[in-house]
Every structure is written in C-alpha cells, then in structure tokens.
C-alpha cells in the first residue's frame, strides 16, 4: 500500500583499515573493512532487518568501505545494491592520505562561512549538500510509492549533511555530532 512518507536509513560504513590507522580517507577509493568493520556491517544489517517493513531500496557510495558494508546489508535484506558517486564522502583534497596528527588547523578565510570553504582543494560542506540534494530529489521522486524504506550506505560527513538536507536545513546548519562506524540513523521524510 502506498505511503505518504518514506523512511530513510542512513548507514555509516564499518570500520576501515584507514579508520584504524587514523588516516584521512575522504574519497580515497581503496581502504577496505577491517574484521571489526565487517562485524559492524553485519550488526547494521541486523538493525535494519528489525526496522524495515516490506519493500526496500538499497543505495551505496561506490567507495570500497561503503560498498562492502552495503553488500553485507544487501545479502541480509535480500535486495540488490545500487551505487552512486553522489553518496561518496566529502572530498578532502590534499588532506587525504595523511594521518590526523599530520593536520594543522587553519583559520577560516575572512568573509567566508566555514561550510563554504574548499579546504585543501577539496569540497566544501556546501558542495556535499548540493550533491546529496540532487541525489535525494531524484530518488525521492523515483522511488515507488510501495517502497517504505530507502537504505543509504555512506560516510560520516555525508551522513551529517544528508540529515540536514532531509530536514530541509541549510549546509550552514549541519550538526557535527559523532557518527559511529556501522551506525544506522533513521529519518522519515515526505514523498515528493
């Protein structure tokens, strides 16, 4: 039966080898899941099995750490995984590949909002919001009214931005709270 709202489940990928090494990943393609990361992905799948009701659509970032997480979830939910670059982590430019202790804080340039700065040649929070907004607009329209749950496997910063976009908040209003590996964040949104 068609519903007026859609439950969107935002899942952060399981722990990756670079999470473990405290290395900045951004859009680096290759970091894979650790054994703990695979366990976190399996736990996320179990959480989703309890939350979803009926037909499900599963989307994932195409980066390895998210794709592997989504594959485990897809097997558990018995649905295929669809991949989209729009769900990738924020591109962090020259910071990618460095360890956290190699980073040095930089002041926000005068007259600019922190969410609109492209740090180290990467994407701004505003860029990520625009990218996710396009994905959400397309998928919320395209998802069948009979589908009740949309699962999105992505990354910490992208999930923070997605929550703001889905709540109709600005990129300047992103909440920068912790998003744990393997966590599931469910929001209900009106269909478009």
N, CA, C and O of each residue as an XYZ file, in Angstrom:
768
protein
N       0.840     -1.186      0.000
C       0.000      0.000      0.000
C       0.887      1.251      0.000
O       1.848      1.309      0.768
N       0.595      2.251     -0.835
C       1.407      3.469     -0.882
C       1.382      4.231      0.442
O       0.382      4.229      1.160
N       2.494      4.875      0.745
C       2.581      5.680      1.965
C       2.946      7.111      1.593
O       3.513      7.363      0.530
N       2.613      8.051      2.486
C       2.912      9.463      2.236
C       4.330      9.825      2.636
O       4.854     10.859      2.223
N       4.948      8.973      3.440
C       6.321      9.237      3.868
C       7.209      8.048      3.522
O       6.738      6.943      3.253
N       8.485      8.314      3.539
C       9.496      7.299      3.256
C      10.482      7.305      4.412
O      10.943      8.367      4.832
N      10.806      6.134      4.925
C      11.842      6.048      5.958
C      13.182      5.935      5.257
O      13.394      5.044      4.434
N      14.080      6.844      5.590
C      15.428      6.833      5.024
C      16.377      6.413      6.132
O      16.467      7.069      7.170
N      17.081      5.318      5.904
C      18.031      4.774      6.880
C      19.437      5.095      6.379
O      19.881      4.553      5.367
N      20.127      5.971      7.084
C      21.487      6.376      6.726
C      22.462      5.526      7.528
O      22.461      5.571      8.759
N      23.289      4.756      6.842
C      24.204      3.813      7.487
C      25.639      4.235      7.198
O      26.028      4.398      6.042
N      26.423      4.409      8.262
C      27.848      4.665      8.037
C      28.551      3.323      7.844
O      28.247      2.347      8.530
N      29.479      3.289      6.918
C      30.249      2.071      6.647
C      30.927      1.562      7.921
O      31.141      2.321      8.867
N      31.259      0.274      7.935
C      32.014     -0.294      9.048
C      33.438      0.252      9.080
O      33.899      0.889      8.132
N      34.115     -0.007     10.175
C      35.492      0.478     10.344
C      36.366      0.027      9.178
O      36.334     -1.134      8.772
N      37.147      0.967      8.646
C      38.068      0.655      7.547
C      39.501      0.575      8.073
O      39.792      0.956      9.207
N      40.371      0.075      7.223
C      41.791     -0.003      7.598
C      42.348      1.386      7.875
O      43.210      1.545      8.739
N      41.869      2.392      7.155
C      42.350      3.762      7.392
C      41.706      4.390      8.626
O      42.329      5.234      9.270
N      40.473      4.001      8.976
C      39.921      4.460     10.261
C      40.836      3.982     11.380
O      41.177      4.737     12.291
N      41.223      2.723     11.293
C      42.072      2.115     12.318
C      43.424      2.811     12.401
O      43.984      2.948     13.489
N      43.948      3.248     11.273
C      45.258      3.917     11.223
C      45.155      5.430     11.450
O      46.164      6.134     11.404
N      43.938      5.929     11.696
C      43.708      7.375     11.898
C      44.186      8.180     10.690
O      44.799      9.239     10.826
N      43.886      7.643      9.502
C      44.293      8.276      8.248
C      43.052      8.897      7.592
O      41.979      8.292      7.576
N      43.214     10.098      7.059
C      42.111     10.817      6.413
C      41.767     10.124      5.092
O      42.628      9.962      4.228
N      40.502      9.717      4.942
C      40.087      8.959      3.760
C      39.472      9.824      2.679
O      39.874      9.741      1.518
N      38.504     10.653      3.037
C      37.808     11.428      2.017
C      37.302     10.512      0.921
O      36.593      9.544      1.195
N      37.661     10.810     -0.322
C      37.210      9.991     -1.447
C      38.256      8.978     -1.912
O      38.173      8.474     -3.032
N      39.230      8.680     -1.067
C      40.191      7.628     -1.406
C      39.411      6.327     -1.587
O      38.657      5.922     -0.702
N      39.593      5.683     -2.721
C      38.749      4.551     -3.113
C      39.037      3.276     -2.335
O      38.098      2.582     -1.947
N      40.304      2.941     -2.094
C      40.681      1.577     -1.734
C      40.586      1.135     -0.278
O      40.536     -0.077     -0.069
N      40.555      1.980      0.756
C      40.527      1.391      2.103
C      39.349      0.427      2.270
O      38.201      0.773      1.993
N      39.656     -0.778      2.723
C      38.656     -1.835      2.883
C      38.259     -1.939      4.350
O      38.827     -1.260      5.205
N      37.289     -2.787      4.633
C      36.843     -3.002      6.004
C      37.838     -3.849      6.781
O      38.493     -4.730      6.225
N      37.940     -3.572      8.062
C      38.690     -4.424      8.983
C      37.758     -5.556      9.423
O      36.567     -5.515      9.112
N      38.266     -6.563     10.137
C      37.355     -7.580     10.684
C      36.266     -6.954     11.565
O      35.106     -7.360     11.499
N      36.638     -5.966     12.390
C      35.630     -5.273     13.198
C      34.629     -4.566     12.289
O      33.431     -4.567     12.571
N      35.104     -3.967     11.212
C      34.218     -3.285     10.266
C      33.194     -4.223      9.652
O      32.041     -3.840      9.455
N      33.604     -5.451      9.347
C      32.658     -6.439      8.815
C      31.625     -6.811      9.877
O      30.451     -7.007      9.563
N      32.061     -6.907     11.131
C      31.114     -7.189     12.223
C      30.130     -6.029     12.391
O      28.941     -6.252     12.616
N      30.623     -4.793     12.282
C      29.746     -3.621     12.394
C      28.732     -3.596     11.251
O      27.569     -3.249     11.459
N      29.165     -3.962     10.055
C      28.254     -4.010      8.909
C      27.180     -5.070      9.129
O      26.009     -4.842      8.826
N      27.574     -6.221      9.651
C      26.606     -7.282      9.938
C      25.618     -6.837     11.011
O      24.428     -7.144     10.927
N      26.105     -6.118     12.016
C      25.221     -5.605     13.074
C      24.252     -4.566     12.501
O      23.080     -4.537     12.876
N      24.742     -3.715     11.593
C      23.861     -2.734     10.944
C      22.773     -3.455     10.150
O      21.617     -3.033     10.148
N      23.146     -4.540      9.480
C      22.170     -5.326      8.725
C      21.095     -5.878      9.653
O      19.913     -5.864      9.310
N      21.493     -6.362     10.819
C      20.518     -6.876     11.790
C      19.590     -5.762     12.273
O      18.382     -5.967     12.396
N      20.149     -4.595     12.542
C      19.331     -3.448     12.953
C      18.310     -3.121     11.872
O      17.136     -2.899     12.167
N      18.755     -3.091     10.627
C      17.853     -2.778      9.518
C      16.775     -3.842      9.349
O      15.631     -3.517      9.029
N      17.122     -5.097      9.558
C      16.128     -6.168      9.439
C      14.987     -5.964     10.434
O      13.844     -6.330     10.160
N      15.303     -5.377     11.592
C      14.261     -5.097     12.587
C      13.459     -3.841     12.232
O      12.297     -3.723     12.621
N      14.063     -2.910     11.504
C      13.410     -1.622     11.223
C      12.621     -1.573      9.920
O      11.606     -0.881      9.841
N      13.069     -2.291      8.906
C      12.406     -2.170      7.604
C      11.128     -2.988      7.581
O      10.972     -3.971      8.305
N      10.221     -2.544      6.722
C       8.904     -3.166      6.671
C       8.470     -3.258      5.215
O       7.977     -2.284      4.646
N       8.648     -4.400      4.626
C       8.214     -4.561      3.242
C       9.316     -4.285      2.241
O      10.464     -4.687      2.428
N       8.947     -3.588      1.168
C       9.885     -3.349      0.063
C      10.940     -2.321      0.440
O      10.650     -1.295      1.055
N      12.179     -2.628      0.051
C      13.338     -1.806      0.408
C      14.147     -1.514     -0.852
O      14.269     -2.364     -1.733
N      14.696     -0.307     -0.927
C      15.661      0.046     -1.963
C      16.968      0.360     -1.247
O      16.973      1.084     -0.252
N      18.080     -0.184     -1.751
C      19.392     -0.035     -1.115
C      20.357      0.670     -2.057
O      20.628      0.198     -3.161
N      20.875      1.821     -1.596
C      21.871      2.592     -2.332
C      23.147      2.652     -1.519
O      23.114      2.563     -0.291
N      24.277      2.806     -2.205
C      25.558      2.918     -1.515
C      26.518      3.810     -2.283
O      26.452      3.923     -3.507
N      27.404      4.436     -1.535
C      28.595      5.047     -2.116
C      29.362      3.936     -2.822
O      29.288      2.772     -2.429
N      30.094      4.301     -3.860
C      30.877      3.303     -4.591
C      32.269      3.088     -4.000
O      33.014      2.242     -4.495
N      32.638      3.831     -2.953
C      33.948      3.631     -2.322
C      33.954      2.285     -1.603
O      32.945      1.889     -1.021
N      35.080      1.583     -1.639
C      35.163      0.187     -1.192
C      34.585     -0.023      0.206
O      33.814     -0.961      0.410
N      34.937      0.820      1.169
C      34.484      0.608      2.549
C      32.963      0.652      2.663
O      32.381     -0.096      3.448
N      32.313      1.518      1.891
C      30.849      1.586      1.899
C      30.251      0.445      1.077
O      29.265     -0.169      1.483
N      30.851      0.166     -0.074
C      30.333     -0.894     -0.944
C      30.343     -2.247     -0.240
O      29.384     -3.010     -0.356
N      31.420     -2.554      0.490
C      31.489     -3.833      1.218
C      30.422     -3.890      2.314
O      29.800     -4.929      2.535
N      30.220     -2.765      2.993
C      29.177     -2.699      4.023
C      27.813     -2.945      3.382
O      27.008     -3.718      3.903
N      27.556     -2.289      2.258
C      26.274     -2.427      1.569
C      26.052     -3.853      1.065
O      24.927     -4.353      1.096
N      27.108     -4.504      0.604
C      26.973     -5.885      0.125
C      26.490     -6.798      1.249
O      25.628     -7.649      1.030
N      27.039     -6.626      2.447
C      26.603     -7.436      3.590
C      25.149     -7.129      3.946
O      24.379     -8.036      4.259
N      24.781     -5.866      3.898
C      23.400     -5.472      4.190
C      22.461     -6.009      3.112
O      21.387     -6.525      3.422
N      22.860     -5.889      1.861
C      22.036     -6.378      0.760
C      21.753     -7.868      0.853
O      20.637     -8.315      0.591
N      22.773     -8.633      1.228
C      22.569    -10.081      1.396
C      21.561    -10.351      2.504
O      20.674    -11.190      2.348
N      21.695     -9.645      3.618
C      20.787     -9.862      4.753
C      19.350     -9.467      4.408
O      18.406    -10.158      4.791
N      19.186     -8.361      3.688
C      17.844     -7.882      3.340
C      17.312     -8.502      2.048
O      16.147     -8.325      1.693
N      18.192     -9.236      1.352
C      17.839     -9.876      0.078
C      17.391     -8.859     -0.968
O      16.377     -9.027     -1.647
N      18.194     -7.795     -1.068
C      17.943     -6.769     -2.088
C      19.259     -6.434     -2.782
O      20.322     -6.537     -2.171
N      19.199     -6.035     -4.050
C      20.423     -5.646     -4.752
C      20.904     -4.274     -4.282
O      20.124     -3.449     -3.808
N      22.198     -4.059     -4.427
C      22.798     -2.768     -4.083
C      22.944     -1.950     -5.361
O      23.401     -2.453     -6.387
N      22.549     -0.690     -5.281
C      22.774      0.263     -6.367
C      23.823      1.256     -5.869
O      23.808      1.648     -4.702
N      24.728      1.659     -6.752
C      25.840      2.526     -6.347
C      25.721      3.898     -6.998
O      25.273      4.023     -8.138
N      26.128      4.919     -6.257
C      26.097      6.274     -6.799
C      27.234      7.090     -6.194
O      27.405      7.121     -4.975
N      28.007      7.746     -7.050
C      29.114      8.595     -6.591
C      28.624      9.765     -5.746
O      29.398     10.326     -4.971
N      27.364     10.139     -5.879
C      26.809     11.247     -5.090
C      26.826     10.939     -3.596
O      26.717     11.847     -2.772
N      26.964      9.662     -3.246
C      26.952      9.251     -1.835
C      28.355      9.130     -1.254
O      28.523      8.695     -0.114
N      29.357      9.511     -2.030
C      30.746      9.453     -1.546
C      30.966     10.420     -0.384
O      30.178     11.335     -0.146
N      32.062     10.181      0.326
C      32.469     11.090      1.397
C      32.894     12.423      0.798
O      33.172     12.523     -0.397
N      32.940     13.432      1.639
C      33.427     14.742      1.228
C      34.857     14.592      0.721
O      35.698     13.972      1.371
N      35.118     15.168     -0.448
C      36.480     15.145     -0.996
C      37.318     16.112     -0.163
O      36.968     17.285     -0.031
N      38.409     15.627      0.391
C      39.213     16.425      1.316
C      40.557     16.841      0.734
O      41.473     17.201      1.474
N      40.674     16.794     -0.579
C      41.840     17.343     -1.263
C      43.164     16.797     -0.754
O      43.334     15.589     -0.583
N      44.098     17.711     -0.514
C      45.460     17.348     -0.106
C      45.522     16.695      1.276
O      46.560     16.146      1.646
N      44.438     16.746      2.039
C      44.438     16.106      3.361
C      44.314     14.587      3.252
O      44.726     13.867      4.161
N      43.754     14.098      2.154
C      43.525     12.662      2.008
C      44.844     11.901      2.028
O      45.806     12.276      1.358
N      44.867     10.837      2.802
C      46.063     10.003      2.931
C      46.938     10.382      4.109
O      47.782      9.593      4.534
N      46.751     11.569      4.637
C      47.546     11.990      5.798
C      46.931     11.432      7.075
O      45.740     11.125      7.129
N      47.764     11.307      8.094
C      47.240     10.898      9.395
C      46.732     12.131     10.126
O      47.136     13.256      9.830
N      45.850     11.908     11.075
C      45.244     13.008     11.825
C      46.310     13.883     12.479
O      46.166     15.105     12.512
N      47.373     13.277     12.996
C      48.408     14.076     13.676
C      49.259     14.901     12.703
O      50.055     15.732     13.141
N      49.104     14.689     11.407
C      49.819     15.493     10.411
C      49.042     16.749     10.002
O      49.558     17.584      9.259
N      47.815     16.880     10.483
C      46.986     18.027     10.113
C      47.220     19.188     11.064
O      47.515     18.997     12.244
N      47.082     20.384     10.532
C      47.229     21.601     11.332
C      46.009     22.476     11.087
O      45.607     22.674      9.941
N      45.414     23.005     12.165
C      44.221     23.842     11.976
C      44.540     25.099     11.172
O      45.595     25.713     11.332
N      43.606     25.460     10.311
C      43.741     26.679      9.518
C      42.543     27.570      9.814
O      41.427     27.075      9.977
N      42.764     28.878      9.886
C      41.629     29.775     10.139
C      40.720     29.863      8.909
O      41.169     29.714      7.773
N      39.445     30.107      9.164
C      38.508     30.332      8.068
C      38.862     31.662      7.403
O      39.039     32.665      8.095
N      38.967     31.687      6.077
C      39.291     32.948      5.395
C      38.284     34.050      5.748
O      37.090     33.780      5.879
N      38.756     35.274      5.900
C      37.865     36.388      6.255
C      36.705     36.519      5.263
O      36.889     36.429      4.049
N      35.517     36.731      5.810
C      34.331     36.933      4.978
C      33.698     35.664      4.449
O      32.706     35.734      3.724
N      34.240     34.506      4.786
C      33.671     33.240      4.303
C      33.096     32.441      5.470
O      33.597     32.513      6.592
N      32.048     31.687      5.193
C      31.491     30.786      6.196
C      32.260     29.472      6.117
O      32.575     29.003      5.023
N      32.558     28.886      7.248
C      33.367     27.661      7.300
C      32.795     26.554      6.408
O      33.554     25.763      5.848
N      31.471     26.491      6.272
C      30.848     25.432      5.473
C      30.966     25.674      3.968
O      30.578     24.823      3.167
N      31.500     26.834      3.586
C      31.607     27.163      2.166
C      33.055     27.209      1.677
O      33.327     27.600      0.541
N      33.980     26.804      2.552
C      35.403     26.797      2.204
C      35.765     25.422      1.642
O      35.376     24.394      2.195
N      36.506     25.416      0.546
C      37.005     24.161     -0.035
C      38.411     23.936      0.520
O      39.404     24.335     -0.087
N      38.473     23.290      1.683
C      39.735     23.072      2.378
C      40.653     22.185      1.556
O      40.218     21.174      1.003
N      41.904     22.555      1.476
C      42.964     21.760      0.834
C      42.618     21.350     -0.596
O      43.085     20.320     -1.082
N      41.801     22.156     -1.261
C      41.450     21.855     -2.645
C      40.350     20.831     -2.804
O      40.111     20.352     -3.913
N      39.675     20.482     -1.723
C      38.594     19.500     -1.785
C      37.237     20.161     -1.935
O      37.122     21.251     -2.495
N      36.208     19.491     -1.428
C      34.845     20.003     -1.486
C      34.506     20.758     -0.206
O      35.048     20.473      0.862
N      33.614     21.712     -0.330
C      33.057     22.374      0.845
C      31.842     21.575      1.325
O      31.330     20.715      0.607
N      31.398     21.864      2.524
C      30.158     21.263      3.020
C      29.006     21.646      2.096
O      28.112     20.838      1.844
N      29.029     22.864      1.599
C      28.009     23.325      0.663
C      28.000     22.456     -0.602
O      26.929     22.130     -1.113
N      29.172     22.080     -1.109
C      29.267     21.206     -2.286
C      28.639     19.840     -2.005
O      27.899     19.306     -2.831
N      28.942     19.282     -0.833
C      28.400     17.966     -0.467
C      26.881     18.052     -0.358
O      26.173     17.153     -0.812
N      26.381     19.130      0.243
C      24.931     19.314      0.377
C      24.263     19.392     -0.995
O      23.208     18.792     -1.203
N      24.861     20.117     -1.923
C      24.289     20.227     -3.270
C      24.272     18.861     -3.955
O      23.296     18.504     -4.615
N      25.342     18.112     -3.797
C      25.448     16.771     -4.395
C      24.379     15.844     -3.814
O      23.689     15.147     -4.559
N      24.242     15.836     -2.474
C      23.246     14.956     -1.855
C      21.832     15.435     -2.169
O      20.937     14.613     -2.367
N      21.617     16.733     -2.217
C      20.289     17.273     -2.518
C      19.816     16.795     -3.894
O      18.651     16.433     -4.056
N      20.711     16.791     -4.883
C      20.349     16.300     -6.223
C      19.977     14.817     -6.174
O      18.984     14.395     -6.768
N      20.793     14.026     -5.451
C      20.504     12.593     -5.314
C      19.140     12.392     -4.657
O      18.315     11.629     -5.159
N      18.901     13.071     -3.540
C      17.655     12.894     -2.787
C      16.446     13.311     -3.618
O      15.431     12.615     -3.625
N      16.544     14.429     -4.310
C      15.416     14.883     -5.133
C      15.078     13.843     -6.194
O      13.909     13.531     -6.421
N      16.095     13.317     -6.831
C      15.879     12.307     -7.876
C      15.288     11.027     -7.289
O      14.308     10.499     -7.814
N      15.875     10.529     -6.212
C      15.449      9.237     -5.664
C      14.129      9.306     -4.913
O      13.361      8.344     -4.943
N      13.847     10.401     -4.247
C      12.559     10.510     -3.558
C      11.420     10.557     -4.575
O      10.320     10.077     -4.298
N      11.679     11.133     -5.750
C      10.675     11.135     -6.823
C      10.576      9.763     -7.487
O       9.480      9.303     -7.807
N      11.716      9.116     -7.691
C      11.763      7.867     -8.466
C      11.351      6.633     -7.672
O      10.947      5.629     -8.258
N      11.448      6.696     -6.352
C      11.151      5.519     -5.534
C       9.652      5.229     -5.565
O       8.828      6.113     -5.328
N       9.322      3.996     -5.857
C       7.925      3.569     -5.947
C       7.172      3.887     -4.658
O       7.732      3.766     -3.569
N       5.901      4.295     -4.773
C       5.099      4.552     -3.575
C       4.925      3.307     -2.700
O       4.586      3.415     -1.521
N       5.154      2.140     -3.273
C       5.030      0.903     -2.490
C       6.275      0.608     -1.653
O       6.244     -0.240     -0.761
N       7.362      1.308     -1.945
C       8.592      1.142     -1.162
C       8.467      1.993      0.091
O       8.188      3.189      0.008
N       8.670      1.386      1.240
C       8.546      2.085      2.527
C       9.895      2.540      3.057
O       9.974      3.523      3.793
N      10.971      1.823      2.684
C      12.287      2.076      3.268
C      13.351      2.251      2.194
O      13.457      1.459      1.258
N      14.141      3.320      2.357
C      15.278      3.599      1.492
C      16.519      3.543      2.380
O      16.657      4.339      3.308
N      17.420      2.606      2.095
C      18.655      2.454      2.867
C      19.789      3.068      2.059
O      19.956      2.772      0.876
N      20.571      3.933      2.719
C      21.701      4.599      2.073
C      22.950      4.328      2.893
O      23.029      4.731      4.054
N      23.931      3.648      2.302
C      25.204      3.386      2.979
C      26.193      4.438      2.499
O      26.452      4.570      1.303
N      26.742      5.186      3.454
C      27.599      6.298      3.081
C      28.692      6.503      4.130
O      29.215      5.541      4.692
N      29.024      7.750      4.381
C      30.194      8.125      5.178
C      29.799      9.198      6.191
O      28.763      9.847      6.048
N      30.630      9.375      7.208
C      30.309     10.267      8.316
C      29.882     11.666      7.922
O      28.783     12.095      8.271
N      30.737     12.394      7.194
C      30.395     13.773      6.827
C      29.183     13.815      5.904
O      28.325     14.685      6.047
N      29.109     12.898      4.976
C      27.982     12.873      4.046
C      26.681     12.581      4.783
O      25.643     13.147      4.442
N      26.718     11.712      5.781
C      25.514     11.425      6.564
C      25.095     12.654      7.366
O      23.905     12.957      7.448
N      26.047     13.359      7.954
C      25.701     14.586      8.689
C      25.001     15.579      7.764
O      23.982     16.169      8.120
N      25.565     15.749      6.576
C      24.985     16.661      5.590
C      23.617     16.143      5.140
O      22.674     16.926      5.018
N      23.496     14.843      4.894
C      22.228     14.255      4.451
C      21.124     14.497      5.469
O      19.992     14.804      5.095
N      21.443     14.362      6.750
C      20.422     14.616      7.777
C      19.928     16.057      7.700
O      18.733     16.311      7.857
N      20.832     16.997      7.460
C      20.425     18.402      7.326
C      19.548     18.589      6.084
O      18.500     19.231      6.152
N      19.979     18.031      4.960
C      19.219     18.165      3.711
C      17.824     17.566      3.867
O      16.837     18.191      3.480
N      17.732     16.363      4.430
C      16.440     15.690      4.576
C      15.519     16.419      5.549
O      14.298     16.275      5.475
N      16.094     17.198      6.457
C      15.306     18.004      7.403
C      15.072     19.418      6.870
O      14.588     20.286      7.597
N      15.418     19.648      5.597
C      15.252     20.952      4.941
C      16.040     22.057      5.639
O      15.594     23.202      5.721
N      17.222     21.691      6.142
C      18.111     22.683      6.754
C      19.231     23.032      5.771
O      19.522     22.278      4.842
N      19.835     24.166      5.994
C      20.932     24.664      5.167
C      22.235     23.923      5.462
O      22.387     23.293      6.509
N      23.170     24.013      4.519
C      24.513     23.457      4.741
C      25.204     24.157      5.912
O      26.157     23.620      6.475
N      24.745     25.319      6.274
C      25.310     26.033      7.424
C      24.764     25.503      8.750
O      25.250     25.876      9.818
N      23.753     24.634      8.681
C      23.102     24.115      9.882
C      23.382     22.630     10.122
O      22.632     21.966     10.838
N      24.438     22.119      9.537
C      24.811     20.712      9.736
C      25.239     20.519     11.188
O      25.997     21.322     11.732
N      24.748     19.451     11.809
C      25.155     19.116     13.178
C      26.374     18.203     13.097
O      26.315     17.136     12.486
N      27.474     18.621     13.712
C      28.736     17.887     13.611
C      28.927     16.955     14.800
O      29.966     16.975     15.459
N      27.912     16.139     15.065
C      27.988     15.167     16.150
C      28.666     13.890     15.648
O      28.775     13.679     14.440
N      29.120     13.040     16.570
C      29.790     11.796     16.150
C      28.835     10.865     15.391
O      27.675     10.705     15.772
N      29.332     10.268     14.334
C      28.614      9.249     13.558
C      29.501      8.008     13.609
O      30.513      7.936     12.912
N      29.130      7.051     14.417
C      29.968      5.865     14.632
C      29.933      4.928     13.421
O      28.935      4.851     12.705
N      31.037      4.226     13.213
C      31.085      3.210     12.157
C      29.991      2.178     12.397
O      29.814      1.697     13.516
N      29.262      1.842     11.343
C      28.211      0.833     11.429
C      26.913      1.331     12.033
O      25.989      0.542     12.229
N      26.818      2.617     12.334
C      25.592      3.142     12.949
C      24.510      3.357     11.894
O      24.796      3.584     10.719
N      23.255      3.280     12.349
C      22.088      3.458     11.484
C      21.277      4.630     12.026
O      20.893      4.638     13.195
N      21.020      5.614     11.176
C      20.264      6.814     11.552
C      19.022      6.864     10.668
O      19.130      6.987      9.447
N      17.850      6.770     11.278
C      16.604      6.691     10.525
C      15.832      8.000     10.626
O      15.606      8.519     11.719
N      15.433      8.523      9.479
C      14.602      9.725      9.425
C      13.414      9.447      8.510
O      13.526      8.698      7.539
N      12.289     10.053      8.827
C      11.100      9.903      7.997
C      10.923     11.192      7.204
O      10.935     12.285      7.772
N      10.760     11.060      5.899
C      10.650     12.242      5.041
C       9.393     12.136      4.178
O       8.968     11.039      3.815
N       8.801     13.296      3.852
C       7.639     13.261      2.957
C       8.068     12.878      1.544
O       9.160     13.230      1.097
N       7.214     12.171      0.867
C       7.488     11.832     -0.536
C       7.316     13.088     -1.378
O       6.509     13.960     -1.056
N       8.074     13.168     -2.447
C       7.982     14.351     -3.325
C       7.096     14.074     -4.510
O       6.902     14.949     -5.353
